[in-house]
Amino acid sequence: MFDVTAEVASIRATYGPDEDRALAVYSDVHGALEEAGLHPYVETRGGLAICAYADDGTLFVVACEDSLPLNRWAPRALAGWHVSHVPEDGPAPAWRCVVYDSLPACPCRYEVGDLRLEPLIEAATAHLAVCSRTSGGAGGGA
């Protein structure tokens, strides 16, 4: 059986300067996911994201468009949140559920979407309860 706590501890043990810097910038996201009962960590391979394991071993990936900007506080650096639910940490997951997206319809106008964390967390936890691809969801698994 997959041990989520051990996996996250293993990932966090390998943090270097990039992950530590990202954690400093996105500590509020990390904390909110943890408070929601998820198991967050910083992912820097292929772009910056805050990922969080659910108890069943599936992942939530919090990004912005393709990845998170490392300077979140620069004007318009973070346009909004994009949250996906995937089966594993990899470039081409077998399935992907878009859980939440607060990015503006046209980022070319330099607009900023909703950056509050409460709707992001509410969407993730509500999705986990009903996702047919998880053991706890409405369909009982894929």
Backbone as numpy.savetxt, mean C-alpha at the origin, in Angstrom:
# Nx Ny Nz CAx CAy CAz Cx Cy Cz
2.56 -22.95 6.44 1.72 -21.77 6.44 2.60 -20.52 6.44
2.18 -19.52 5.74 2.89 -18.25 5.61 2.78 -17.46 6.91
3.90 -17.07 7.50 3.93 -16.30 8.74 4.16 -14.83 8.38
3.08 -14.06 8.39 3.12 -12.65 7.99 4.07 -11.86 8.88
4.00 -12.06 10.17 4.84 -11.31 11.10 6.32 -11.58 10.85
6.68 -12.84 10.64 8.07 -13.18 10.37 8.53 -12.61 9.04
7.68 -12.64 8.04 8.03 -12.08 6.72 8.30 -10.59 6.81
7.43 -9.86 7.49 7.61 -8.41 7.63 8.86 -8.12 8.45
9.10 -8.87 9.50 10.31 -8.67 10.30 11.56 -8.90 9.46
11.53 -9.91 8.61 12.66 -10.20 7.72 12.90 -9.06 6.73
11.84 -8.53 6.17 11.97 -7.41 5.22 12.53 -6.18 5.93
11.97 -5.87 7.10 12.42 -4.68 7.84 13.87 -4.81 8.29
14.32 -6.03 8.53 15.71 -6.25 8.95 16.71 -5.90 7.86
16.26 -5.87 6.62 17.16 -5.56 5.50 17.08 -4.09 5.09
16.36 -3.26 5.84 16.25 -1.84 5.50 17.63 -1.20 5.43
17.79 -0.38 4.41 18.98 0.43 4.25 18.58 1.89 4.28
19.46 2.78 3.83 19.17 4.22 3.87 17.92 4.61 3.07
17.69 3.98 1.92 16.50 4.32 1.11 15.21 4.00 1.85
15.15 2.83 2.45 13.95 2.42 3.16 13.74 3.26 4.42
14.83 3.55 5.13 14.73 4.38 6.34 14.26 5.79 6.00
14.76 6.33 4.91 14.34 7.67 4.49 12.87 7.68 4.09
12.45 6.65 3.35 11.04 6.56 2.94 10.14 6.38 4.15
10.58 5.60 5.12 9.79 5.40 6.34 9.63 6.71 7.09
10.66 7.53 7.11 10.56 8.83 7.77 9.52 9.71 7.07
9.47 9.66 5.76 8.53 10.48 4.99 7.11 9.96 5.10
6.93 8.65 5.11 5.59 8.04 5.08 5.25 7.30 6.37
5.79 7.78 7.50 5.52 7.12 8.78 4.03 7.15 9.13
3.31 8.20 8.71 1.88 8.26 9.00 1.11 7.19 8.25
1.49 6.91 7.01 0.85 5.85 6.22 1.14 4.50 6.87
2.40 4.28 7.19 2.83 3.05 7.84 2.04 2.83 9.14
1.96 3.86 9.95 1.24 3.77 11.22 -0.25 3.50 11.05
-0.86 4.16 10.08 -2.30 3.97 9.84 -2.60 2.54 9.39
-1.75 1.99 8.53 -1.93 0.61 8.10 -1.76 -0.35 9.27
-0.78 -0.08 10.11 -0.54 -0.93 11.27 -1.72 -0.87 12.25
-2.24 0.32 12.48 -3.40 0.48 13.36 -4.62 -0.25 12.82
-4.70 -0.41 11.50 -5.83 -1.11 10.87 -5.66 -2.62 10.93
-4.58 -3.09 11.55 -4.37 -4.53 11.67 -3.60 -5.15 10.52
-3.04 -4.31 9.66 -2.22 -4.79 8.56 -0.76 -4.75 8.99
0.11 -5.32 8.18 1.52 -5.45 8.54 2.37 -4.74 7.48
2.64 -3.43 7.67 3.29 -2.62 6.64 4.81 -2.74 6.62
5.34 -2.45 5.43 6.78 -2.33 5.24 7.03 -1.44 4.03
8.26 -0.97 3.90 8.65 -0.10 2.79 9.21 -0.97 1.67
8.74 -0.72 0.46 9.24 -1.44 -0.72 9.92 -0.42 -1.64
11.17 -0.70 -2.01 11.89 0.22 -2.89 12.31 -0.42 -4.21
12.08 -1.71 -4.37 12.44 -2.35 -5.66 11.42 -1.91 -6.71
11.86 -1.38 -7.80 10.96 -0.99 -8.87 10.18 0.28 -8.58
10.56 1.04 -7.60 9.86 2.26 -7.23 9.38 2.17 -5.80
9.18 3.31 -5.18 8.80 3.37 -3.78 7.32 3.12 -3.59
6.99 2.23 -2.66 5.61 1.98 -2.24 5.62 1.59 -0.78
4.50 1.81 -0.13 4.30 1.27 1.20 3.38 0.07 1.00
3.88 -1.10 1.36 3.11 -2.33 1.22 2.67 -2.79 2.60
1.60 -3.56 2.63 1.12 -4.10 3.90 0.50 -5.47 3.67
1.02 -6.45 4.38 0.44 -7.78 4.33 -0.86 -7.81 5.13
-1.86 -8.48 4.59 -3.05 -8.85 5.36 -2.72 -10.17 6.05
-3.51 -10.55 7.00 -3.25 -11.79 7.74 -3.23 -13.02 6.84
-3.92 -12.97 5.71 -3.95 -14.13 4.81 -2.77 -14.18 3.84
-1.86 -13.20 3.95 -0.66 -13.20 3.11 -0.80 -12.39 1.84
-1.98 -11.87 1.54 -2.12 -10.98 0.38 -1.60 -9.61 0.76
-1.38 -8.77 -0.24 -0.74 -7.47 -0.02 -1.59 -6.30 -0.48
-1.49 -5.22 0.28 -1.97 -3.93 -0.19 -0.74 -3.12 -0.57
-0.80 -2.46 -1.72 0.30 -1.64 -2.21 -0.20 -0.21 -2.30
0.41 0.67 -1.53 0.04 2.08 -1.51 1.09 2.84 -2.31
0.63 3.49 -3.37 1.53 4.24 -4.23 0.80 5.48 -4.74
1.41 6.14 -5.70 0.83 7.30 -6.36 1.21 7.16 -7.82
0.23 7.00 -8.69 0.52 6.69 -10.08 1.41 5.45 -10.10
2.67 5.56 -10.49 3.54 4.40 -10.54 4.23 4.12 -9.21
4.68 5.15 -8.52 5.37 4.97 -7.24 5.22 6.25 -6.43
5.59 6.16 -5.17 5.50 7.33 -4.29 6.72 8.23 -4.50
6.52 9.55 -4.44 7.68 10.45 -4.49 8.39 10.45 -3.15
9.69 10.54 -3.18 10.43 10.53 -1.92 10.35 11.86 -1.19
10.06 12.93 -1.92 9.86 14.23 -1.28 8.37 14.53 -1.31
7.66 13.97 -0.36 6.21 14.12 -0.30 5.78 15.56 -0.07
6.63 16.35 0.53 6.22 17.69 0.94 6.48 18.74 -0.14
7.10 18.38 -1.23 7.28 19.33 -2.33 5.92 19.63 -2.95
5.71 20.85 -3.41 4.42 21.19 -4.01 4.05 20.20 -5.12
2.87 19.62 -4.98 2.29 18.70 -5.96 3.11 17.42 -6.18
4.05 17.12 -5.31 4.83 15.89 -5.48 3.95 14.66 -5.33
3.03 14.70 -4.38 2.11 13.60 -4.16 0.73 14.06 -4.62
0.26 13.51 -5.72 -1.00 13.95 -6.31 -2.21 13.25 -5.69
-2.01 12.14 -5.05 -3.11 11.37 -4.45 -2.63 9.96 -4.19
-3.51 9.13 -3.64 -3.18 7.75 -3.32 -3.76 6.78 -4.35
-3.02 5.73 -4.61 -3.52 4.62 -5.43 -3.22 3.35 -4.64
-4.26 2.60 -4.27 -4.09 1.40 -3.46 -4.60 0.19 -4.22
-3.73 -0.81 -4.33 -4.09 -2.08 -4.98 -3.99 -3.21 -3.97
-4.76 -4.25 -4.20 -4.70 -5.47 -3.41 -4.24 -6.57 -4.37
-3.15 -7.23 -4.03 -2.54 -8.24 -4.91 -2.20 -9.50 -4.12
-1.99 -10.62 -4.80 -1.72 -11.87 -4.10 -0.29 -12.00 -3.58
0.66 -11.34 -4.21 2.06 -11.48 -3.81 2.86 -10.27 -4.26
4.05 -10.14 -3.70 4.94 -9.05 -4.04 5.70 -9.43 -5.30
5.30 -8.90 -6.42 5.97 -9.21 -7.68 5.50 -8.28 -8.77
6.21 -8.25 -9.90 5.88 -7.30 -10.96 4.61 -7.63 -11.74
4.20 -8.89 -11.77 3.02 -9.28 -12.55 2.15 -10.23 -11.74
1.41 -9.71 -10.76 0.60 -10.60 -9.93 -0.51 -11.26 -10.74
-0.96 -12.41 -10.27 -2.01 -13.16 -10.95 -3.33 -12.39 -11.00
-3.57 -11.54 -10.05 -4.76 -10.69 -10.02 -4.43 -9.39 -9.29
-5.24 -8.39 -9.52 -5.05 -7.08 -8.87 -6.43 -6.44 -8.71
-6.74 -6.05 -7.49 -7.96 -5.29 -7.21 -7.56 -3.85 -6.92
-8.13 -2.90 -7.65 -7.91 -1.50 -7.32 -8.88 -1.17 -6.19
-8.33 -0.82 -5.05 -9.11 -0.64 -3.83 -9.49 0.82 -3.62
-8.58 1.71 -3.93 -8.80 3.13 -3.67 -7.93 3.92 -4.62
-8.48 5.01 -5.15 -7.70 5.87 -6.04 -8.19 7.30 -5.87
-7.36 8.13 -5.29 -7.73 9.54 -5.11 -6.92 10.45 -6.02
-6.29 9.86 -7.03 -5.54 10.67 -7.99 -6.51 11.49 -8.83
-6.15 12.70 -9.18 -7.03 13.51 -10.03 -7.18 12.87 -11.40
-8.29 13.15 -12.04 -8.57 12.58 -13.36 -7.52 12.97 -14.39
-7.01 14.18 -14.26 -6.01 14.64 -15.21 -4.80 15.18 -14.45
-3.83 14.31 -14.15 -2.66 14.79 -13.41 -1.83 15.79 -14.20
-2.09 15.89 -15.49 -1.34 16.83 -16.32 -1.64 18.29 -15.93
-2.72 18.51 -15.19 -3.06 19.87 -14.75 -2.44 20.20 -13.40
-1.64 19.30 -12.87 -0.99 19.50 -11.58 -1.99 19.68 -10.45
-3.12 18.97 -10.56 -4.11 18.98 -9.49 -3.70 17.98 -8.42
-4.23 18.16 -7.24 -3.96 17.24 -6.14 -5.28 16.64 -5.69
-5.30 15.32 -5.54 -6.49 14.62 -5.07 -6.53 14.59 -3.55
-7.41 13.74 -3.04 -7.60 13.60 -1.59 -6.40 12.89 -0.99
-5.71 13.52 -0.07 -4.53 12.94 0.57 -4.80 12.46 2.00
-6.07 12.53 2.43 -6.38 12.05 3.77 -6.19 10.53 3.83
-5.74 10.04 4.97 -5.51 8.60 5.14 -6.77 7.84 5.56
-7.72 8.50 6.20 -8.90 7.81 6.69 -9.67 7.10 5.57
-9.95 7.76 4.45 -10.67 7.06 3.38 -9.87 5.90 2.79
-8.55 6.06 2.71 -7.67 5.01 2.20 -7.78 3.76 3.10
-7.66 3.95 4.40 -7.72 2.84 5.35 -9.12 2.22 5.37
-10.14 3.04 5.36 -11.52 2.52 5.33 -11.75 1.67 4.07
-11.26 2.13 2.94 -11.42 1.37 1.70 -10.68 0.05 1.76
-9.47 0.05 2.30 -8.68 -1.18 2.37 -9.34 -2.20 3.29
-9.77 -1.78 4.47 -10.36 -2.73 5.41 -11.71 -3.22 4.92
-12.51 -2.35 4.30 -13.79 -2.78 3.75 -13.58 -3.76 2.61
-12.60 -3.49 1.77 -12.31 -4.38 0.64 -11.89 -5.76 1.13
-11.03 -5.80 2.12 -10.54 -7.07 2.63 -11.68 -7.94 3.15
-12.69 -7.32 3.71 -13.83 -8.06 4.26 -14.70 -8.69 3.18
-14.67 -8.14 1.97 -15.57 -8.64 0.92 -14.86 -9.21 -0.31
-13.55 -9.08 -0.38 -12.83 -9.53 -1.57 -12.98 -11.04 -1.76
-13.43 -11.43 -2.90 -13.65 -12.85 -3.18 -12.35 -13.61 -3.38
-11.24 -12.93 -3.41 -9.96 -13.59 -3.61 -9.21 -13.88 -2.30
-9.82 -13.53 -1.17 -9.18 -13.77 0.13 -9.98 -14.78 0.93
-9.34 -15.34 1.93 -10.00 -16.33 2.76 -11.12 -15.72 3.60
-11.03 -14.43 3.91 -12.05 -13.80 4.73 -13.14 -13.11 3.93
-12.95 -13.00 2.62 -13.91 -12.27 1.81 -15.16 -13.05 1.47
-16.04 -12.40 0.76 -17.35 -12.96 0.44 -17.29 -14.26 -0.36
-16.30 -14.40 -1.22 -16.22 -15.58 -2.07 -15.39 -16.69 -1.50
-14.69 -16.45 -0.38 -13.95 -17.49 0.28 -12.62 -17.85 -0.34
-12.15 -17.12 -1.33 -10.83 -17.39 -1.91 -10.87 -17.57 -3.39
-9.70 -17.51 -4.01 -9.62 -17.61 -5.47 -9.59 -19.04 -5.92
